[in-house]
Amino acid sequence: MTEFRFERRPLISAQPAAQPVSDIILNPPARASRTPAAPAIEAPPEVGLTIDGVPVSVPAGTTILGACRSLDIDTPTMCYADNLQPVNVCRVCVVEVTGSRVLVPACSRKVEPGMEVQTDSERVRHSRRMVLEFLGSSVDLSLAGPITPDGSIAAYAERYGADATRYGPSAPPAPAGERDTHEAGHHHAAAGDAAAATVAQPTKVDNELYVRDYSKCILCYKCVDACGEQAQNTFAIAVAGRGFDARISTEQAVPLPESACVYCGNCIGVCPTGALMFKSEYDMREAGTWDESAQVRTDTICPYCGVGCALTLHAQDDRIVKVTSPSDSSVTDGHLCIKGRFGYEFVNSRPGRQPPES
């Protein structure tokens, strides 16, 4: 019979006993002496091009508009916003690129090695003049500006010799609600004598936070993008109609209080023409008391929650008249919620303060 012998051998991979939870809580490991830094981001390669005969190098992925701004070339923009994707609809920023059949929008076209750009050629000036004249003949551009309503489009019109009046007198404003009833895709001829078609209509005032003056709307779609997937994801407004009857509208053209609007006001923050405006600003403009030169801007942090949204308070006559957020803020990208943008009346109603004169 075969004899079997068993030999006891030590375990090769014996694991140490687990540290008691009490020791982990009472004697935590020492923390690092330095805060961990974010991983380094490799800088994009430089791209060389020529703008108006001047060589310039910018990071790959930069737009022609960005390259122009690096040379302090004042390029007019209306539908462009730093915190939204370019939509290429106003065409007032077009430039001439050697080898391109058509003028290209500077706000969205990326630079390419060896690209030759002309920003002030006769072809560019003619195109910009025509765009400004077409817009000015149908839309009120009195408050239009590249980022905020500041009247700068008037300076561009003077620079390029744009004269919207050469298309004749404007047609009379449409009655309230008439444009909202136009059937999509059908042309509606102007009544009476020949006149320049206009989008003028009464201002829509249906809430106490902001108003919609679509006589100033250039259909840049920035408000739709800010309300939609690029910022708020509410989708309360969209483009309705086609051709000249195209307009920004709520679903079934219902008043804002009956729509999906959450009153974040991000549409106001991106509107370049004053078509969307704080009710407080609208009332003061109507009363003739709005004066931006007398306003004081104060940068602060929203007090309502812990997100830390950056605010810029615009105050006039010891009252906050509107609130904005810097578009380059890493927290907000220029967008706010209803509390951050409109929740400041408690400051204006502080004890001991006299109410504004009506």
Buried (B, 14 or more C-beta within 10 A) or exposed (E): EEEEEEEEEEEEEEEEEEEEEEEEEEEEEEEEEEEEEEEEEEEEEEBEBBBBEEEBBBBEEBBBBBBBBBEEBEBBBBBBBEBBEBBBBBBBBBBBBEEEEEBBBBBBBEBEEEBBBBBBBEEBBEBBBBBBBBBBBBBBBEBBBBBBBBEBBBEBBEBBEBEBEEBEEBBEBBEEEEBBEBEEEEEBEEEEEEBBBBBBBBBBBEBEBBBBBBBBBBBBBBBBBBBBEBBBEBEBBBEBBEEBBBBBBBEEBBEBEEBEBEBBBBBBBBBBBBBBBBBBBBBBBEEEBBEBEEBEEEEEEBEEEEEEBBBBBBBBEEBBBBBBBBBEBEEBBBBBBBBBBBBBEEEBEEEEEEEBEE
